[in-house]
Amino acid sequence: MQYTTAKSEHADMTRQMTGAKMVVQALIDQGVDTVFGYPGGAVLPIYDEIFQQNSIKHILVRHEQGAVHAAEGYARATGKPGVCLVTSGPGATNAVTGLTDALMDSIPIIVLTGQVPTFMIGSDAFQEADTVGITRPCTKHNWLVKETDRLSEIMHEAFHVCTSGRPGPVLVDIPKDVQFATGEYQSPKPSTSHYQPQVKGDMDEIKELVAAIESAKRPVFYTGGGVINSGPAASQLLRELVEATGFPITSTLMGLGAYAASGKHWLGMLGMHGTYEANMTMHDCDLMINIGARFDDRITGRIDAFSPKSKKAHIDIDPSSINKVIKADIPIVGDVGHVLEDVLKVWKSRGRKTDAGSVSQWWTQIEEWKAINCLKYKQSSQTIKPQYALQRLEALTKDHDRYICTEVGQHQMWAAQYLNFEDPNRWMTSGGLGTMGYGFPASIGVQMGHPEALVINVAGEASWLMNMQELGTAMQFNLPVKQFILNNERLGMVRQWQELLHGERYSHSWSESLPDFVKLAEAFGAKGIICSDPADLDDAIMEMLNHDGPVLFDCLVEKHENCFPMIPSGKAHNEMLLGEADTQGVIDAKGSVLV
């Protein structure tokens, strides 16, 4: 039986094939072109089928965690679901971090795991783990397939659940005897699933929001990853609404790029390390329009002091996110794209009204906050400041077809502050879970999705070492990903918290015994570059960009630079610390538990 492409599927709706073949056929029918995986005993039949076809590329990672993060990077950068395939037991448990990361950030990925044969489940067989039990809290939904006849239906359902509503990770656990047995394959058809999330917002609530837009004196758009997840049309509608109303706009870490950083209404990112103007605007506004953001604790700070005088609208496709943390005065359940389209229609039909005089005064206030220039820092001619490194990276790459990934820590916040994103799906970072080791495998996934683009992973040396083995993957598949390491020989964010909270007792927050990153790169066959002098930085970055293959760039930066501005935990948005602030005693005992 030959594999068929998705185009011919309707001619032959059902046919006999093995479970392993069904898996591959379902992936082809769902339009999958890339799978990230690692073989093992429980998935060998599926790997045998992968060997016998040419429709899907398989990327052999070096660790199952890497496979899931690569699938995440692919999904974030392409908007298509990412797929990974791992074996039972440790293969599945190694995937848990990536699953939780994707759940927190609403990333559509499908993880296929092998399992011991159905008749051995529960016998503590070799490489047996209760995968559906372990992954239940960190997936949107998961399945253990016990009958081959149900396998194709479950595979198609997995794609439906993963991509509909609020996207997220799903897992299909496939016992080995189900892979070997023959059953009836069903081609994808329109979903009859019980899971059919509401995409249209309630019209009365939308009219209430439009009325609030018409009368607001100090409004702000607060946007998150939900705008990007909704698709490019949502980002386009958001831009139209912002330009038409003239309202200021800020975004969470996950939402960067939905509105262009060069747009004149842009305030920068908000939250713990957001800009002074974004946080002050959020604190003093009278109408906050939350579009696809979660009211995460890194954004809200002290809940009772969070934007105390504002009316709050919250647009989200996930009903459980509304009123979870902050009470919404105008709750709108629906897909961001659909809701924004209706908001624009209603607002235009009512005459495009805003309180232009008050909004203009509001902008005068915002410009005063902007004038503080909260991202300034003291330049040095001796050492490379991490902020300077990212400013130069931005200047030298902004005209490229560029995708940026990050690891987690200070470098991640600096990247969000100093790199500018003009479009959605260009910024891949671990937001909700804050997973060190995310960025490198994610950059591999992004490069697979966009083979011709420039993909850079901004990293810290400690984070990067967590999944450094994926350099082997980048080399094997000729993926020219650029690893831009801001090396301060410290666990920078941990060290900053120890300075603020623990009287500068730097317990285990420095990286001793670091490798020579240039030699490490060369050992894998990649190019290594080291730079410690600000005067050499531009030339070194250009050398990285001009090299046609993976590069490991060791950028030695100032060791004790703190990431500012910052809202100390337990404080309100209008109690921000700016650069050069005294960090002693700024966080009280109550705030220290929130770090």
ChimeraX attribute file (.defattr): number of C-alpha atoms within 10 A of each C-alpha:
attribute: neighborCount
match mode: 1-to-1
recipient: residues
	/A:1	7
	/A:2	8
	/A:3	16
	/A:4	13
	/A:5	14
	/A:6	16
	/A:7	8
	/A:8	11
	/A:9	15
	/A:10	12
	/A:11	8
	/A:12	11
	/A:13	13
	/A:14	13
	/A:15	12
	/A:16	14
	/A:17	19
	/A:18	22
	/A:19	29
	/A:20	26
	/A:21	26
	/A:22	29
	/A:23	22
	/A:24	21
	/A:25	28
	/A:26	24
	/A:27	22
	/A:28	18
	/A:29	19
	/A:30	18
	/A:31	15
	/A:32	18
	/A:33	16
	/A:34	21
	/A:35	24
	/A:36	25
	/A:37	29
	/A:38	21
	/A:39	19
	/A:40	19
	/A:41	16
	/A:42	26
	/A:43	24
	/A:44	17
	/A:45	21
	/A:46	22
	/A:47	20
	/A:48	12
	/A:49	17
	/A:50	20
	/A:51	12
	/A:52	11
	/A:53	13
	/A:54	10
	/A:55	18
	/A:56	16
	/A:57	15
	/A:58	19
	/A:59	21
	/A:60	21
	/A:61	25
	/A:62	18
	/A:63	19
	/A:64	27
	/A:65	24
	/A:66	33
	/A:67	32
	/A:68	35
	/A:69	32
	/A:70	33
	/A:71	36
	/A:72	37
	/A:73	34
	/A:74	33
	/A:75	25
	/A:76	30
	/A:77	26
	/A:78	17
	/A:79	20
	/A:80	18
	/A:81	23
	/A:82	31
	/A:83	29
	/A:84	26
	/A:85	29
	/A:86	30
	/A:87	28
	/A:88	28
	/A:89	21
	/A:90	16
	/A:91	24
	/A:92	28
	/A:93	20
	/A:94	19
	/A:95	24
	/A:96	21
	/A:97	20
	/A:98	27
	/A:99	30
	/A:100	22
	/A:101	25
	/A:102	31
	/A:103	23
	/A:104	18
	/A:105	26
	/A:106	24
	/A:107	29
	/A:108	30
	/A:109	33
	/A:110	29
	/A:111	27
	/A:112	24
	/A:113	27
	/A:114	31
	/A:115	31
	/A:116	27
	/A:117	18
	/A:118	16
	/A:119	10
	/A:120	13
	/A:121	14
	/A:122	11
	/A:123	9
	/A:124	11
	/A:125	12
	/A:126	12
	/A:127	17
	/A:128	21
	/A:129	20
	/A:130	17
	/A:131	24
	/A:132	19
	/A:133	11
	/A:134	13
	/A:135	21
	/A:136	14
	/A:137	14
	/A:138	23
	/A:139	24
	/A:140	22
	/A:141	17
	/A:142	24
	/A:143	18
	/A:144	20
	/A:145	20
	/A:146	17
	/A:147	17
	/A:148	24
	/A:149	21
	/A:150	16
	/A:151	28
	/A:152	25
	/A:153	19
	/A:154	17
	/A:155	23
	/A:156	21
	/A:157	18
	/A:158	22
	/A:159	20
	/A:160	20
	/A:161	25
	/A:162	24
	/A:163	21
	/A:164	18
	/A:165	21
	/A:166	24
	/A:167	24
	/A:168	26
	/A:169	33
	/A:170	29
	/A:171	29
	/A:172	23
	/A:173	23
	/A:174	29
	/A:175	26
	/A:176	23
	/A:177	21
	/A:178	24
	/A:179	28
	/A:180	18
	/A:181	14
	/A:182	18
	/A:183	21
	/A:184	19
	/A:185	25
	/A:186	22
	/A:187	22
	/A:188	18
	/A:189	12
	/A:190	7
	/A:191	13
	/A:192	9
	/A:193	9
	/A:194	7
	/A:195	12
	/A:196	12
	/A:197	16
	/A:198	15
	/A:199	18
	/A:200	18
	/A:201	22
	/A:202	15
	/A:203	14
	/A:204	11
	/A:205	17
	/A:206	23
	/A:207	17
	/A:208	16
	/A:209	24
	/A:210	23
	/A:211	16
	/A:212	21
	/A:213	24
	/A:214	18
	/A:215	16
	/A:216	22
	/A:217	21
	/A:218	24
	/A:219	28
	/A:220	27
	/A:221	22
	/A:222	24
	/A:223	29
	/A:224	24
	/A:225	25
	/A:226	28
	/A:227	31
	/A:228	26
	/A:229	30
	/A:230	21
	/A:231	17
	/A:232	17
	/A:233	16
	/A:234	23
	/A:235	25
	/A:236	17
	/A:237	22
	/A:238	24
	/A:239	17
	/A:240	16
	/A:241	18
	/A:242	19
	/A:243	14
	/A:244	14
	/A:245	19
	/A:246	18
	/A:247	23
	/A:248	22
	/A:249	27
	/A:250	29
	/A:251	28
	/A:252	24
	/A:253	29
	/A:254	28
	/A:255	25
	/A:256	28
	/A:257	22
	/A:258	29
	/A:259	27
	/A:260	17
	/A:261	19
	/A:262	11
	/A:263	13
	/A:264	12
	/A:265	20
	/A:266	19
	/A:267	23
	/A:268	23
	/A:269	28
	/A:270	27
	/A:271	25
	/A:272	24
	/A:273	25
	/A:274	30
	/A:275	27
	/A:276	32
	/A:277	26
	/A:278	25
	/A:279	30
	/A:280	21
	/A:281	28
	/A:282	30
	/A:283	20
	/A:284	20
	/A:285	20
	/A:286	19
	/A:287	23
	/A:288	28
	/A:289	23
	/A:290	24
	/A:291	26
	/A:292	29
	/A:293	24
	/A:294	25
	/A:295	22
	/A:296	14
	/A:297	16
	/A:298	20
	/A:299	24
	/A:300	27
	/A:301	22
	/A:302	19
	/A:303	16
	/A:304	10
	/A:305	15
	/A:306	20
	/A:307	24
	/A:308	13
	/A:309	14
	/A:310	20
	/A:311	19
	/A:312	20
	/A:313	25
	/A:314	27
	/A:315	28
	/A:316	28
	/A:317	27
	/A:318	20
	/A:319	16
	/A:320	9
	/A:321	17
	/A:322	22
	/A:323	14
	/A:324	11
	/A:325	13
	/A:326	17
	/A:327	13
	/A:328	18
	/A:329	16
	/A:330	21
	/A:331	22
	/A:332	27
	/A:333	23
	/A:334	23
	/A:335	28
	/A:336	29
	/A:337	24
	/A:338	16
	/A:339	25
	/A:340	26
	/A:341	17
	/A:342	19
	/A:343	23
	/A:344	20
	/A:345	13
	/A:346	18
	/A:347	21
	/A:348	13
	/A:349	10
	/A:350	13
	/A:351	9
	/A:352	15
	/A:353	16
	/A:354	21
	/A:355	14
	/A:356	16
	/A:357	9
	/A:358	15
	/A:359	20
	/A:360	15
	/A:361	13
	/A:362	19
	/A:363	18
	/A:364	12
	/A:365	15
	/A:366	18
	/A:367	13
	/A:368	11
	/A:369	18
	/A:370	17
	/A:371	10
	/A:372	12
	/A:373	13
	/A:374	18
	/A:375	18
	/A:376	13
	/A:377	15
	/A:378	9
	/A:379	12
	/A:380	12
	/A:381	9
	/A:382	11
	/A:383	15
	/A:384	23
	/A:385	25
	/A:386	23
	/A:387	25
	/A:388	19
	/A:389	22
	/A:390	21
	/A:391	17
	/A:392	17
	/A:393	21
	/A:394	16
	/A:395	13
	/A:396	14
	/A:397	17
	/A:398	14
	/A:399	8
	/A:400	11
	/A:401	12
	/A:402	16
	/A:403	21
	/A:404	24
	/A:405	28
	/A:406	31
	/A:407	30
	/A:408	24
	/A:409	20
	/A:410	24
	/A:411	26
	/A:412	23
	/A:413	20
	/A:414	22
	/A:415	23
	/A:416	24
	/A:417	23
	/A:418	19
	/A:419	19
	/A:420	20
	/A:421	22
	/A:422	15
	/A:423	17
	/A:424	25
	/A:425	27
	/A:426	22
	/A:427	25
	/A:428	26
	/A:429	27
	/A:430	27
	/A:431	19
	/A:432	19
	/A:433	15
	/A:434	16
	/A:435	20
	/A:436	20
	/A:437	24
	/A:438	32
	/A:439	32
	/A:440	34
	/A:441	35
	/A:442	32
	/A:443	34
	/A:444	35
	/A:445	32
	/A:446	32
	/A:447	25
	/A:448	23
	/A:449	22
	/A:450	17
	/A:451	15
	/A:452	12
	/A:453	16
	/A:454	18
	/A:455	28
	/A:456	27
	/A:457	28
	/A:458	28
	/A:459	31
	/A:460	29
	/A:461	27
	/A:462	25
	/A:463	22
	/A:464	26
	/A:465	15
	/A:466	16
	/A:467	19
	/A:468	17
	/A:469	17
	/A:470	21
	/A:471	26
	/A:472	18
	/A:473	19
	/A:474	25
	/A:475	16
	/A:476	14
	/A:477	13
	/A:478	14
	/A:479	22
	/A:480	24
	/A:481	28
	/A:482	26
	/A:483	26
	/A:484	25
	/A:485	25
	/A:486	27
	/A:487	25
	/A:488	22
	/A:489	20
	/A:490	20
	/A:491	21
	/A:492	25
	/A:493	19
	/A:494	17
	/A:495	23
	/A:496	21
	/A:497	19
	/A:498	16
	/A:499	18
	/A:500	20
	/A:501	20
	/A:502	16
	/A:503	12
	/A:504	13
	/A:505	12
	/A:506	16
	/A:507	10
	/A:508	11
	/A:509	17
	/A:510	17
	/A:511	14
	/A:512	9
	/A:513	7
	/A:514	12
	/A:515	10
	/A:516	11
	/A:517	19
	/A:518	17
	/A:519	15
	/A:520	16
	/A:521	20
	/A:522	13
	/A:523	13
	/A:524	17
	/A:525	16
	/A:526	20
	/A:527	21
	/A:528	20
	/A:529	18
	/A:530	16
	/A:531	18
	/A:532	17
	/A:533	15
	/A:534	20
	/A:535	13
	/A:536	11
	/A:537	19
	/A:538	16
	/A:539	11
	/A:540	16
	/A:541	20
	/A:542	13
	/A:543	13
	/A:544	22
	/A:545	21
	/A:546	9
	/A:547	13
	/A:548	13
	/A:549	17
	/A:550	25
	/A:551	26
	/A:552	24
	/A:553	26
	/A:554	22
	/A:555	28
	/A:556	22
	/A:557	23
	/A:558	19
	/A:559	18
	/A:560	14
	/A:561	19
	/A:562	20
	/A:563	21
	/A:564	25
	/A:565	22
	/A:566	22
	/A:567	28
	/A:568	25
	/A:569	21
	/A:570	22
	/A:571	21
	/A:572	21
	/A:573	29
	/A:574	18
	/A:575	14
	/A:576	21
	/A:577	20
	/A:578	21
	/A:579	17
	/A:580	13
	/A:581	13
	/A:582	10
	/A:583	16
	/A:584	12
	/A:585	12
	/A:586	18
	/A:587	21
	/A:588	14
	/A:589	11
	/A:590	10
	/A:591	16
	/A:592	16
	/A:593	10
	/A:594	14
	/A:595	12
